[in-house]
Amino acid sequence: MDRSSLKAELFGPNSIPSASQGAKLFASQNSELPTLPVALKHPELYENYPQLRNIDAMNIRGVRGIPYEAGYREPTADFPGMIDFGGLRGPGANNRSNILHEVQHAIQGLEGFAEGGNPAKASLAQGTPAGDLYTSGLADWVKKRGIPNEVQMKHIEDWAKTMEYLRTAGEVEARNVQERLGKPPELLSINPPFKTQDVPYKDQFLRWHKTGWQYP
């Protein structure tokens, strides 16, 4: 998908009829989405990863009125990738933290690190983390509470997909970037990344683009 097609998908009247006037104005006056350096000033980052200068960055979900989500679209042959930084607003809002979380996903792709995930796209198929969590969670529910109804089944499914997301190594790493952001160097030096991550290595699911899942 090229940038013009992506913009039509994101801002088109049929795709988001509730889009704000600001979004419509942006769509009508701009043929390009803004690039990451517009949203994130970070010279050291671009020096080490010059490819990131070309990634698009936009508060798409914020424009749509869904302010607390963010995301990363991987690059393709004709598209440099895109970071949606979620458009956090109000007291304590930290768009820099949100952006750096998504930037870490871009770096994972460049370096060949374990990747992040998306609970909305998680599969409950056997042999996937969400699928195995769902199977064990359902069995535990039946043992303790009996046969679940439709609403309860949906709850178990959502729980399994969310747990897969939270325990996926790329997501743990990206959240750790946020956790360590702004901390003084002397504090970081005595607290290496494995100490500040919120899921220990032994409980993480490793997701690889080409070979699938690896997990305990």
N, C-alpha and C positions, 0 to 999 in steps of 0.2 A: 504494500500500500504506500503510495507516495504522499507527500505532505498535503497536497491539495485534496486528495481523497480523504485523508485523515481528518482534515479540518471540516470537510463536508459531513463526515460521520459524527464528529463531536459537536458541531454547531448547527447542523442542518435543521430546518424547521420541522421536518418529519421525525428526526431522532430525539430532539429535546424541545418540544413545544413550549415548555415552561422556562426556557432560558431567559436570563436577564437582558435588559436592553444593552448593557455593557458588552455582553457576549456577542449579541447580534451586531453591534457596532464594530467590535474587533473582527468578526468574521467578514464583514462587508469591506473593511478598509485595509486588511492585511492579507497578503498572499503567502506569508511565512509565519510559522509560530516562532515566538522568541526562543533564543537558545539559552542553554544553562548559565553561561556567564552573566546574563542579564539578571537572573534570579539569585545567583550565588557567587559572591566575590571570594575567590579562593585561589590565589596565584600558584601556591605550591601544588595544589591538586592538578591544575591544568599543565603545569610543568612536567609532572610525572605521568599524567594521562592526557596527552593532547587531544585524543579522540573525543574526550568529553566536551570539548568546546563546541562540537557540532550537535550535541544532543538537544532536542527541543525541551523546553520547560514551561509549563503553564498550569495555572490553577483551574483545571478543567472542572473537577468535582465541586470546587468552591463556587464556580460560576453556575453550576447546575443546582446549587443549593444543598449539596451534601458535603458539609464543611470538614468532616473529621476523617476522611479517607484519603489515601494517597496511593500511587502506583507507579510501576515502571514498565514500559513497553520495550521489548528487546529490538535491536536494530535488524533490518533486513537488507537485501541487496540495494533497494532504492529508498530506504528510510533509515535515518541515523539513530533512531531510538527516541523515546520521550519519557520525561519524568513529570508526573502530575504530583505537585507537592501538597495538595489537599486543602489549601486555603484556610489554615487555622486562624481563628479570630478571637478577640476578647482578651481579658487579663491572662497573662502567662502564655499567650500564643507564641510558638517558636517555629516559624517556618523553616529556619536554617536547620534545625534538628530534623524536621520532616524530610527536607530535601536531601540531607546527608544520608539518611536511612536509604532512600531510593538510589542515591549515587553509589552506595555500597553494593547494591544489586548490579549496577552497571559494571563496577569493578570486578565483581565475581565473574561476570561473563568474559571480561577482558583477560583475567588471570587464570581462568579455568578452575576457580574455587567452587565449592558446593553452593548450589543456588537456593533462592528463596522459594516461596510458594504462594498459593492463593486459595483460601478456603472455598471460594465460590466455584473453583474448578477442580476441587479435590474429588478423587474417585473412591467409591466404596468397594471397588473390586477386590477380590481376595489377592493377597500378596502386596497390597499397598498399605502404608501406615494407617491411613484413615479406615480402610477396609478391615484391617486386623483390629484396630481399636473399636470399630463398630461391632464386630463379632463378639469381642470380649465384653464390651459394654452392654450389649443386648443380653448376653448370657448371664451377666451379673444382675441385670435388672430383673430378668425372669426368675432367677433364684431368690431374689430378695422381695420382689413385689408382684410377681405373676406376669401374665401376658400383657405387654403394653398396648395402649390404644393408639390411634393414628397420631394424635398430638404428641404423645410420649415417644413414639417411634421417630417422629421428626426431631424431637429434642435430642435423642440419642445420636441421630445422624449428624445434626449440627455440632454436637459436642465432639464427635469423632473428627470431623473436618477441621474444627477449630484447634483441637489438640495437635493434629498433624501440622497445621500452620505454625503454631507456637513453638513446636519442637523441631521444625525444619532448620537445619544448621545455618542456612543462608539468612533466615529471619532472625535467629539468635544473634548472629554476627552483626546484622544491620541494627538491631536494637541495642547491641553493646556499643556501637558507634555513638548512638544517641546518649547512652548512659555515661560515656566517658567524655562527651563534648563539654568543653569549658572547664574541666577539672584542672587544677594546677599541676604542672609537670612533676613536682616532688611527690604528689599523691599518686599519680599514675605510675611512677617508677616503682612504687612499693606494692602496687595493685595491678599486675599484668592482666591482659584481657581474660584469661581463663578464670580469674577471681571475680570479675565484674559481670560476666555473662549470667543470664537468668535461668539457663538450663545447662546442667553439666554435660560434658562431652558424652558420657555413657548413655544419656537419655535422648540424644539428638538423632534426628533422621537426616541422612545425607542424600540429597537429590542431585543427580547428574543429568545434564541435558541429553547426552547420547546413550547412557547406559542405565538410566532409571534410578531406583532407590537402593540405598544400603543403610541398614539400621539394625539395632540390637534385637 
